[in-house]
């Protein structure tokens, strides 16, 4: 029986859902395409029809969770924004609100933060995770550079340290929330953390 485009799309979706679960449960290095195939209820051949290896699966997972906030951030980077620090604050809080409600996106973000062991000779999958984090760091840098050019970034912060501080705060917060079994209110804690951190970066708020 011939596979239709709808069948192929459904198989791809099932594989990505299964991959997110397997990567989340076992880590990327402890996972295999065989395990993903079993969870998705498909053959390994069906996976290879769409993806050549785990790194390609990771790339697809990262691509499919593009959030509305990323579009806003990209537009601001290209066209400018009157309050780049305020945009970072708003976007990060909204991302936390989305993550609380969407378990699949929780898994994918956790994989991108914690999914691989980073060794001297990282695998293709580990390199893909590094690239995803570097991509977000680069966007934060560009927004904070805009704030610096507008003289709204406080003098005790550099563009690099401010971007790294926001990224580490978000990654660490999400990692701890998941490690703690989601036992504390992510949005409430995250909103207080991000507002305090971004507030400390503004001119006039630094001590």
ZAMIFI-629240 format. One line per field, with one value per residue (C-alpha): residue number from 1; residue in three letters; chain; z, x, y negated. Coordinates in nm, 3 decimals. Layout:
N
numar	NUM ... .
gukol	ALA ... .
marmar	A ... .
w	Z ... .
u	X ... .
v	Y ... .
! end
This chain:
207
numar	1 2 3 4 5 6 7 8 9 10 11 12 13 14 15 16 17 18 19 20 21 22 23 24 25 26 27 28 29 30 31 32 33 34 35 36 37 38 39 40 41 42 43 44 45 46 47 48 49 50 51 52 53 54 55 56 57 58 59 60 61 62 63 64 65 66 67 68 69 70 71 72 73 74 75 76 77 78 79 80 81 82 83 84 85 86 87 88 89 90 91 92 93 94 95 96 97 98 99 100 101 102 103 104 105 106 107 108 109 110 111 112 113 114 115 116 117 118 119 120 121 122 123 124 125 126 127 128 129 130 131 132 133 134 135 136 137 138 139 140 141 142 143 144 145 146 147 148 149 150 151 152 153 154 155 156 157 158 159 160 161 162 163 164 165 166 167 168 169 170 171 172 173 174 175 176 177 178 179 180 181 182 183 184 185 186 187 188 189 190 191 192 193 194 195 196 197 198 199 200 201 202 203 204 205 206 207 .
gukol	UNK UNK UNK UNK UNK UNK UNK UNK UNK UNK UNK UNK UNK UNK UNK UNK UNK UNK UNK UNK UNK UNK UNK UNK UNK UNK UNK UNK UNK UNK UNK UNK UNK UNK UNK UNK UNK UNK UNK UNK UNK UNK UNK UNK UNK UNK UNK UNK UNK UNK UNK UNK UNK UNK UNK UNK UNK UNK UNK UNK UNK UNK UNK UNK UNK UNK UNK UNK UNK UNK UNK UNK UNK UNK UNK UNK UNK UNK UNK UNK UNK UNK UNK UNK UNK UNK UNK UNK UNK UNK UNK UNK UNK UNK UNK UNK UNK UNK UNK UNK UNK UNK UNK UNK UNK UNK UNK UNK UNK UNK UNK UNK UNK UNK UNK UNK UNK UNK UNK UNK UNK UNK UNK UNK UNK UNK UNK UNK UNK UNK UNK UNK UNK UNK UNK UNK UNK UNK UNK UNK UNK UNK UNK UNK UNK UNK UNK UNK UNK UNK UNK UNK UNK UNK UNK UNK UNK UNK UNK UNK UNK UNK UNK UNK UNK UNK UNK UNK UNK UNK UNK UNK UNK UNK UNK UNK UNK UNK UNK UNK UNK UNK UNK UNK UNK UNK UNK UNK UNK UNK UNK UNK UNK UNK UNK UNK UNK UNK UNK UNK UNK UNK UNK UNK UNK UNK UNK .
marmar	A A A A A A A A A A A A A A A A A A A A A A A A A A A A A A A A A A A A A A A A A A A A A A A A A A A A A A A A A A A A A A A A A A A A A A A A A A A A A A A A A A A A A A A A A A A A A A A A A A A A A A A A A A A A A A A A A A A A A A A A A A A A A A A A A A A A A A A A A A A A A A A A A A A A A A A A A A A A A A A A A A A A A A A A A A A A A A A A A A A A A A A A A A A A A A A A A A A A A A A A A A A A A A A .
w	0.000 -0.097 0.179 0.143 0.240 0.536 0.646 0.619 0.814 1.086 1.112 1.140 1.414 1.603 1.578 1.713 2.002 2.086 2.051 2.296 2.550 2.501 2.503 2.815 2.998 2.898 2.784 2.422 2.455 2.628 2.356 2.021 1.707 1.791 2.123 1.948 1.684 1.951 2.141 1.821 1.702 1.372 1.210 1.209 0.833 0.885 1.100 0.843 0.582 0.768 0.966 0.911 1.280 1.628 1.547 1.271 1.510 1.758 1.487 1.395 1.759 1.807 1.487 1.566 1.899 1.764 1.994 1.900 2.123 1.898 1.600 1.802 1.912 1.558 1.431 1.704 1.619 1.253 1.291 1.636 1.958 2.192 2.504 2.432 2.801 2.850 2.550 2.697 3.029 2.869 2.628 2.890 3.130 2.851 2.756 3.115 3.102 2.783 2.924 3.234 3.012 2.744 2.856 2.512 2.502 2.858 2.740 2.434 2.630 2.895 2.623 2.474 2.817 2.972 2.709 2.640 2.817 2.691 2.644 2.476 2.155 2.156 1.936 1.653 1.882 2.159 1.909 1.792 2.148 2.188 1.863 1.983 2.306 2.121 1.883 2.171 2.339 2.018 2.004 2.365 2.289 1.996 2.201 2.490 2.249 2.130 2.493 2.534 2.225 2.370 2.697 2.896 3.001 3.337 3.359 3.579 3.305 2.978 2.685 2.725 3.101 3.079 2.802 2.986 3.311 3.152 2.968 3.274 3.492 3.253 3.191 3.559 3.665 3.420 3.504 3.878 3.828 3.637 3.878 4.171 4.010 3.924 4.297 4.292 4.087 3.785 3.655 3.994 4.082 3.727 3.696 4.021 3.915 3.563 3.668 3.939 3.708 3.416 3.655 3.787 3.431 3.367 3.404 3.739 3.901 3.949 4.286 .
u	0.000 0.139 0.216 0.031 0.174 -0.063 0.071 0.429 0.352 0.177 0.472 0.714 0.504 0.482 0.859 0.931 0.688 0.847 1.197 1.120 1.000 1.298 1.560 1.400 1.392 1.735 1.940 2.042 2.354 2.153 1.890 1.880 1.672 1.561 1.412 1.244 1.098 0.957 0.797 0.652 0.525 0.713 1.007 1.361 1.323 1.034 1.259 1.540 1.289 1.278 1.604 1.953 2.057 1.982 2.134 1.877 1.599 1.726 1.736 1.376 1.265 1.430 1.278 0.924 0.899 0.956 0.753 0.566 0.809 1.098 0.928 0.885 1.249 1.373 1.163 1.301 1.658 1.601 1.393 1.481 1.281 1.231 1.285 1.498 1.537 1.162 1.112 1.350 1.165 0.822 0.926 1.100 0.806 0.564 0.785 0.764 0.384 0.378 0.613 0.399 0.105 0.283 0.456 0.601 0.775 0.899 1.071 1.226 1.359 1.499 1.672 1.825 1.953 2.054 2.025 2.388 2.713 2.958 3.299 3.622 3.495 3.119 2.884 2.686 2.382 2.572 2.702 2.345 2.240 2.536 2.437 2.078 2.196 2.449 2.177 1.962 2.264 2.339 1.986 2.010 2.342 2.193 1.898 2.120 2.358 2.057 1.989 2.354 2.339 2.029 2.220 1.965 2.210 2.367 2.743 2.817 2.695 2.863 2.659 2.817 2.765 2.406 2.318 2.491 2.317 1.972 2.043 2.191 1.902 1.642 1.824 1.899 1.545 1.389 1.641 1.577 1.198 1.214 1.466 1.241 0.944 0.774 0.722 0.737 0.542 0.767 0.597 0.579 0.942 1.060 0.878 1.030 1.376 1.365 1.210 1.474 1.759 1.650 1.572 1.928 2.054 1.877 2.055 1.972 1.897 2.258 2.423 .
v	0.000 -0.339 -0.585 -0.912 -1.249 -1.245 -0.905 -1.028 -1.344 -1.143 -0.904 -1.194 -1.353 -1.022 -0.975 -1.324 -1.278 -0.944 -1.088 -1.368 -1.110 -0.876 -1.154 -1.302 -0.969 -0.837 -1.135 -1.165 -0.950 -0.676 -0.669 -0.494 -0.508 -0.154 -0.271 -0.562 -0.330 -0.099 -0.387 -0.535 -0.196 -0.216 -0.038 -0.176 -0.204 -0.445 -0.662 -0.656 -0.770 -1.102 -1.125 -0.988 -0.993 -1.127 -1.465 -1.518 -1.418 -1.678 -1.942 -1.866 -1.877 -2.214 -2.351 -2.240 -2.424 -2.772 -2.994 -3.314 -3.506 -3.402 -3.567 -3.886 -3.877 -3.816 -4.108 -4.333 -4.234 -4.318 -4.634 -4.764 -4.798 -5.092 -4.879 -4.569 -4.480 -4.502 -4.274 -4.016 -4.032 -3.994 -3.717 -3.503 -3.521 -3.428 -3.132 -3.005 -3.032 -2.824 -2.562 -2.507 -2.413 -2.205 -1.886 -1.814 -2.151 -2.095 -1.778 -1.940 -2.238 -2.002 -1.800 -2.114 -2.218 -1.886 -1.617 -1.522 -1.458 -1.718 -1.562 -1.666 -1.504 -1.567 -1.368 -1.526 -1.526 -1.706 -1.959 -2.024 -2.104 -2.339 -2.511 -2.558 -2.718 -2.933 -3.050 -3.174 -3.333 -3.520 -3.659 -3.775 -3.943 -4.134 -4.259 -4.364 -4.536 -4.737 -4.834 -4.930 -5.151 -5.319 -5.375 -5.175 -4.901 -4.979 -5.036 -4.734 -4.500 -4.411 -4.282 -3.939 -3.905 -4.029 -3.782 -3.499 -3.589 -3.573 -3.248 -3.076 -3.195 -3.057 -2.729 -2.678 -2.762 -2.517 -2.245 -2.280 -2.286 -1.958 -1.803 -1.895 -1.723 -2.055 -2.106 -2.486 -2.744 -2.798 -3.112 -3.285 -3.213 -3.279 -3.609 -3.738 -3.619 -3.764 -4.097 -4.139 -4.041 -4.258 -4.543 -4.527 -4.568 -4.895 -5.227 -5.382 -5.045 -4.936 -4.962 .
! end
